[in-house]
Amino acid sequence: MADRFPPDIDMDTPSIARMYDYLLGGKDNFEVDRVACNVLLDRVPEVFALANDNRAYLTRAVEFVASRGVEQFLDLGAGLPTADNTHHVAQRANPGARVVYVDNDPIVAAHGRALIDDGRRTAFLHEDLRAGDGILDAPETRRLIDTDLPVCLMAVSLLHCVPDDGDPFGALGSLVDRLAPGSHVIFSHCVTDDPAAGEWITEKILSFGTPWGRVRSEREAEAAFAGLELASAWTDERDSGPRTVDCATWRHPERAPLRRPADPDVTLWEMAGVAVKR
């Protein structure tokens, strides 16, 4: 079995990318990933809906940004390919859209490169968010992304995977600083208003031996939007209500935007929002 994968693939420790793939109904995961997910689901059953709602949010957000005329997408922490990937969504809206995927997981890199069937408009970069300028200056990025023009920077379900000492919000901000006015940020982050629940999930994932960050509060996660202008979370662009919301309700055609899930028993959700750099 090991011969099917690059030699640096760890099949004994759960991977966040593979766990996410399992929750989405994918097949690119191992038994160790499925066991880890089921441990979380036993205590926090909303994890399943959270993963699927977050993926649907990504699709709506990419459609929204592409409809605004943005043609360049930099998808950080892209994860394993699934049914409707960023380049599929963006290129439906604009066939000329260009997408660079970035991820530090070697199995994601292997699958991501196999996914790309048109190297003229898509590329994969095996790199870490904290590489900073190394991401924007990489040959793969420079070939497809012109930072003098608006770029959509995507950090969907990513920063909670980075510990505080990795300065995830500073790393994201440094990338935003290099982008042109009119650039957008698509963002979501795992949050809670129950510190004990957040601590349990964080400690449990770390106990698997999986590199991770932590569940944060809404206020902490909102640091991603510092200096940016948040877009309306309503499909009709109304200027009312929250602009950072539960990802399941961001520009959902049948749901009003909600700051947190309506069910008070739900203690974990993905805070989401899309913002523009002026």
N, C-alpha and C positions, 0 to 999 in steps of 0.2 A: 504493500500500500504506500509505503514511504517513497517508493520510486516515482509515484505520480506527482510529487510535489517538489519544489525547490528544497535544497538541503537545509536551509535555515528556517523552515516551517516547524513550529513547535506544536505537535499534535497532542501534547499532554497537559497544556495549560489553556483554559478558555480564552478566546479572543473576542473582544467587543464586536469586531466586524462580523465574525462568524455567528456570535450570539444574536446579533441584529438580523442576520440573514435567516436564522432559524425562526425568529419571531415573525418574520415576513413570509414564512412558508417556503423559503429557499432550500436548496439541497447542498450548498457549499459550506457545510458545517460538520463537526465531528461529535461523537457521543459526549465528550467532555463539555462541549458548548451547550448541548441540549440539557445535560444534567444541571449545569450552572443556571440556565434559564428557568428550569423547573423549580429549583430552590428558591429563586426570586419570586416566581409566580405563586408559590404556595403562600408566601407572606404578603406579596404586593401584586394581586391579580391584574391591576390596571396596567402593568408593564406591557402586556400583549397589545391592548388597545393603543397605548402610548406609542409604541413602535409603528404601528400601522397608520395611526392618525398623523404621525410626524412625516411619514413617507408621502401621504396624500397632500400634506401641507407643502412639502418641497415642490410637488408638481404644480400646485396652484400658484406658488410664489414665483417659480421660474416662468410660468405662462404670463403672469402679471408683469414681470420685469421685461420679458421679451416684447410684450405688447407696447411697452414704453420706448421701444426702439433700441434697447441695449443689445449689442450683437456679440459681446465677449463675456464668457463665464469662466470663473476660476473656482472650481468646486473642491474646497478643502475638506479633508477627511471623508473622501467620497464613498468609502465602503465598497462592499462587494456588488457587482452588477446585479440588477434585478430587472423586472419587466419593463419599467419605463424610466430610463436613466436621463440624466440632465440633458445630454446632447439630443436625445430623442424628443424631449419636450421642447427644448429651445428651437430645434430645427424644424419642428412642426409649425411654430409661430413664425420663424424666419429661417428659410433654408440656408442662408449664408452665415448663421450663427456659428461661433467657434468656441470650443470648450476644452479646457485643460483640467484634468482630474489630478488631485494630489492626495496621496495617502502614504503613511509610513509602515503599513502592514505588508509584509512580503507576499502573502497569499492574495491580498487585494491587488498588489502590483501585477502578479502573474495573470490573474483573471482580467484585470483592467486592460492590460495591453492586448489580450486576446479579443476583448470586446471591440476594440477600435478597428473598424473596417474601412475607415476613410481618414487616413493620416493628414489629409489636407485641412481638415476642420476640427479634428480631435486629437488629443495627445494625453499621455499619462506620465506623471512625474512621481517617482518614488522618493518622497521627502516628508519631513516633519514640519508642522505649523511653525515651530520655533526656529526654523531655518531662516526666517525673515527674508532678507534680500536674496538669499539663495533660491527662493521660490520664484520671485519675479525676474531674476536674472538668469535663470536656467535656460539652456538652449530650447527646450521643449516649450517653455512659456513664451520666450521672446519671439519664437517663430509664429505664434498664433495670437498673442496678446500685445496690443499697443497701449501702454499706460498713459499715453497722451489723449486717448479717447475713453469714454465711459466704459467701465468694467463692472460686472456683477460679481462680487466676492461672496462666496457661499460658505457659511460655517454652521451647517445644520447638524444638530446633535453631536457637536464636536468638543466644545470647550469644557464640558463636564468630564471629558476623558483626560484632561490635562491638570496635574496637581498645581496648587497655588505657587509652589517654588519654580514652576515653569513659566510663570507670568503669562497665562493664556490671553488675558484681555490686553495686556501690553503688546503681545505678539500680533494679535489681530489689529490693534490700532496702528502699529507700525506699517502694516501692509496697506491699510486704508489711507494712511498719510501719503503714500506714493501714487494713489490713484487720482485720476482727473475728476474735476467737478462733473456732476451728473452720474457718477458711479453709484451703484446700489450695494447694499449689504442684506443678504438673506440669512437670518439667524434663528436658531432655536437652542434651548438649553434646558436640561432636566432640573426642575425646581420643586420646592416643597414649602409649605407653611407650617410643617410639623418637624421641628429640628430632630426629634428622636427618630422619626421615620427616615429622614435624610441620612442620619448617622448610621442607622442599621444597614441601609442599602449600600452606602459607601464602604463600610467595614466588611460587609459580606462579599462585595465584588473584589475588594483588595485581598480578602482571605483566600480567594481562588488562585492567587498569584498573578492575577491579571493587572497589567499596568493601567492605571485609571487615575482620575482626579477626585471629584466629589460632587454630590448633589449640593446646589447652592440655593440661596433665597432669591426671590424675584429681584429684590433691590440689587443684590450682587450681580446677577445676570444682566441687568439693564446697563451695566457699564459698557457692554458691547456697542451701545448706541451713542456714546458720548460724542458730542459735536455733530451729530447727524440729525436729519429731519425724518421722523417716522411717518410712513404712509398710513392712510386710513386703513383700518382693518375691515371695513365694510365693502361689499361688492359695488355699492352705488356711490362710493367715495364720500359719504357724509362725514362731516367734521364733528363727530360726537362720540362719546364712549371711549373705552380704552384703546390704545394703539399697540401695546404689548399685551398679548392674549394667550390663552390656551391654544396651542397649534391647531386643535381640532375645530376651532371656531374662526380662524383667520380667513376672511373672505370666502367662507363656506356659503354656497348658494342657498342652503336651507337652515342655517344656524346664525343667530346673532352673536357677535363677538363677546366673549366672556373673559374676564381677567383670570379666572380659575374655573375648573370644572364645577358644574352646578351641584353635583353630589358632594355633600360635606364630608362623606366618608372616604372620598378619593384624596389621598395625601401627596400624590406624585403626578406631575404633568410636565409637558414641554412648553415653556414660555417661548413665544415666537413673535417675530415682527420683521418688517422690511423697511429699510431706511435708505435715504439718499444723501449723498454728499453734495453740499451746495458750494 
